[in-house]
Amino acid sequence: MIGPTMMSHSLPLVTEQHPQDQAEIETLLDLAFGIGRRAKTTYRLREGNVAAAGLSLIVREAGFGIVGSISFWPILIGEAQTPALLLGPLAIHPQRQNQGIGRALLHESLAKAKVLGHKLIILIGDAPYYLKAGFRYAPVNQIEMPGPVDPKRLLYLELEAGSLAQAQGLALPLFRWSEIIALRGAT
């Protein structure tokens, strides 16, 4: 049985997010990252974007609510418009951290992303945590973000070997690249 202050020692049950979960997820994100989170560079890649289908997952604890969530966002990198996913946020309720919830969400979502045919994932995050999951440091100056980023926090994971080699340049949401291309055509 799961009590109000501790998770069961079994693996957390990971399920897909639903629209009615959004308000509770926003509260979780504020708890995990603070209300200043929206000023971070990764939010430039999420604004106006739609999360990748089937990859927004949660863990819900009976009597407590949503204790973990993860989302991925489709982006294109560089003039070649190499498709990739931006991972994040991965958020765990402060009272439920270090219980395997983040690992469960990450493992399940990466497996689904691979099955869905995604080849490359990038993120801005805690390197020691994500390096344990197979992520690597992105080569300096290979992927540009639409705002300041500490290069020691820009990481990638290839779901298909060699997919990073094609990703060179500015990372933007799909609709932003469409706007850029339309502006170039108008001049």
MOFENDA-V657910 format. One record per residue. RES is the residue in three letters. SS is DSSP state (H for helix, E for strand, C for the rest). PHI is phi as a letter, one per 40 degrees, with the letter a starting at -180 (NA if undefined). Layout:
res,ss,phi
RES,SS,PHI
RES,SS,PHI
This chain:
res,ss,phi
MET,C,NA
ILE,C,c
GLY,C,c
PRO,C,c
THR,C,b
MET,C,a
MET,C,c
SER,C,c
HIS,C,c
SER,C,c
LEU,C,c
PRO,C,c
LEU,C,c
VAL,E,c
THR,E,b
GLU,E,c
GLN,C,c
HIS,C,b
PRO,H,d
GLN,H,c
ASP,H,c
GLN,H,d
ALA,H,c
GLU,H,c
ILE,H,c
GLU,H,d
THR,H,c
LEU,H,c
LEU,H,c
ASP,H,c
LEU,H,c
ALA,H,c
PHE,H,b
GLY,C,g
ILE,H,c
GLY,H,c
ARG,H,d
ARG,H,c
ALA,H,c
LYS,C,c
THR,H,d
THR,H,c
TYR,H,c
ARG,H,c
LEU,H,c
ARG,H,c
GLU,C,d
GLY,C,g
ASN,C,c
VAL,C,b
ALA,E,d
ALA,C,c
ALA,C,d
GLY,C,g
LEU,C,b
SER,C,c
LEU,E,b
ILE,E,b
VAL,E,b
ARG,E,b
GLU,E,b
ALA,C,d
GLY,C,g
PHE,C,b
GLY,E,h
ILE,E,c
VAL,E,b
GLY,E,a
SER,E,a
ILE,E,a
SER,E,a
PHE,E,b
TRP,E,b
PRO,E,c
ILE,E,b
LEU,E,b
ILE,E,b
GLY,C,g
GLU,C,d
ALA,C,c
GLN,C,f
THR,E,c
PRO,E,c
ALA,E,a
LEU,E,b
LEU,E,c
LEU,E,c
GLY,E,h
PRO,E,c
LEU,E,b
ALA,E,b
ILE,E,b
HIS,C,d
PRO,H,d
GLN,H,c
ARG,H,b
GLN,C,c
ASN,C,g
GLN,C,b
GLY,C,g
ILE,H,c
GLY,H,c
ARG,H,c
ALA,H,c
LEU,H,c
LEU,H,c
HIS,H,c
GLU,H,c
SER,H,c
LEU,H,c
ALA,H,c
LYS,H,c
ALA,H,d
LYS,H,c
VAL,H,c
LEU,C,c
GLY,C,g
HIS,C,c
LYS,C,b
LEU,E,a
ILE,E,b
ILE,E,b
LEU,E,a
ILE,E,b
GLY,C,a
ASP,C,c
ALA,H,d
PRO,H,d
TYR,H,c
TYR,H,c
LEU,H,c
LYS,C,c
ALA,C,c
GLY,C,h
PHE,C,c
ARG,E,b
TYR,E,c
ALA,C,c
PRO,C,d
VAL,C,d
ASN,C,g
GLN,C,c
ILE,E,b
GLU,E,c
MET,C,b
PRO,C,c
GLY,C,i
PRO,C,c
VAL,C,a
ASP,C,c
PRO,H,d
LYS,H,c
ARG,H,b
LEU,E,c
LEU,E,b
TYR,E,a
LEU,E,a
GLU,E,c
LEU,C,c
GLU,C,b
ALA,C,d
GLY,C,g
SER,H,c
LEU,H,c
ALA,H,d
GLN,H,c
ALA,C,c
GLN,C,a
GLY,E,h
LEU,E,c
ALA,E,c
LEU,E,a
PRO,E,c
LEU,H,d
PHE,H,c
ARG,H,c
TRP,H,c
SER,H,c
GLU,H,c
ILE,H,c
ILE,H,c
ALA,H,c
LEU,H,c
ARG,H,c
GLY,H,c
ALA,H,c
THR,C,c
